[in-house]
Amino acid sequence: MKYNNTMNRKRRAMLLMVLTACMWSIGGIFIKLISWSPFLISGIRSIISGSIMAGYMRASHVGYKLNRYSLFAGVGLGLSATLFTIANKLTTAANAIVLQYTAPVFILILSAVLFHQKMKRMEVGVVLVTLMGTVLFFFDQLSPGNVLGNFFGILAGIFLALMFVMVGRGGDDDSTRMSGILNAHIIAALIGVPVGAVLTFHAKAGAIAADTVSAAGSPLGMEILFVLILGVFQLGIPYVLYGIASKDCPPLACSLIGMLEPLLNPVWVAIFVGEVPGRFALIGAVIIIVTVTWWCVQESRTT
């Protein structure tokens, strides 16, 4: 009976992660459609999603807990969300999301550096092949903005890995896990809103002032709607689901199922925005996704 209950919990956690990844994947569309600074987009989105997380924690009687796991998980996820939004503005959505999802490789590296876990020979090979795939992203669209966007995408992957590692280290403690996600929203908001407000309103004060006179269907009204969608449906609800799922879904399994996001995100952007990544970036994306997926499957067989 205990075995069946455990398996049912794992299946439910996996289904929740699938739904979470699908909701995460709509981010690229709306970030591209909003003309504001990526800092402001990230900050306001996090205020909305953080409010949802805080409401969920209060309703479910999950207390706020600040410890090293919740703090560093918050730092990792908060910076990853901010960096990903910046990358989305500078390079293609496909580049940004696939480079962010090099996170499983950085899980290995961070685990070795922070917790002295020795990497196996297969894991070293996975790291090297994935890094080779990452290099291919820099053969396409070599403008300074795109190159910088690619670097921000990689940094987003590093910080996302930090979040996965710390959430996993936090164990079965709901308070630590949920508090880490709430901390991420707070950090992203504290960084994004002040910096983004200065950048956006300084650059577009005249245009925004003109838009506010228009009806709700104006560009400003649509952009506010898009930010609300990002806050509620792309981060808010999904991270509540992720917080629930991660209790019974190991970090690597969460990361593997999360691979649905880099697969779906470019598809939505290509359909609704018309943006298509370059040939080398596509090859690199295939190498990264196939390699990381294969490794996660192999890892699951040995655990």
FENURDA-V94131 format. One line per field, one symbol per residue. ss: DSSP state (@ for helix, = for strand, . for the rest). phi: phi as a letter, one per 40 degrees, with the letter a starting at -180 (. if undefined). burial: I if it has 16 or more other ideal C-beta (glycine too) atoms within 10 Angstrom, else O. A space follows every 50 residues. Layout:
ss=???
phi=???
burial=???
This chain:
ss=.@@@@@@@@@@@@@@@@@@@@@@@..@@@@@@@....@@@@@@@@@@@@@ @@@@@@@@@........@@@@@@@@@@@@@@@@@@@@@@@..@@@@@@@@ ..@@@@@@@@@@@@@.....@@@@@@@@@@@@@@@@@@@....@@@@@@@ @@@@@@@@@@@@@@@@@@@....@@@@@@@@@@@@@@@@@@@@@@@@@@@ @@@.@@@@@@@.......@@@@@@@@@@@@@@@@@@@@@@@@@@@..... @@@@@@@.@@@@@@@@@@@@@@......@@@@@@@@@@@@@@@@@@@@@@ @@.
phi=.ccccccccccccccccccccccdcccdccccccccdcccdcccdccccc ccccccccccfcccbbacccccccccccccccccccdcccbcccdccccc ccddccccccccccbfccccccccccccccccccdccccbfccdcccccc cccccccccccdcdccccccgccdccccccccdccccccccccccccccc cccbdcccccccccccccdcccccccccccccccbdcdcccccccccbbd dccdccccccccccdcccccccbgcbcccccccccccccccccdcccccc ccb
burial=OOOOOOOOOOOOIIOIIOIIIOIIIIIIIIIIOIOIIIIIIIIIIIIIII IIIOOIIOOOOIOOIOOOIIIIIIIIIIIIIIIIIIIIIIIIIIIIIIII IIIIIIIIOIIOOOOOOOOOOOIOOIIOIIOOIIOIIIOIIOOOOIOOII IIIIIIIIIIIIIIIIIIIIOOIIIIIIIIIIIIIIIIIOIIIOIIIOOI OOOIOOOIOOOOOOOOOOOIOOIOOIIOIIIIIIIIIIIIIIIIIIIIII IIIIIIIIIIIIIIIIOIIIOOIOOOIIOOIIIIIOIIIOIIOOIIOOIO OOO
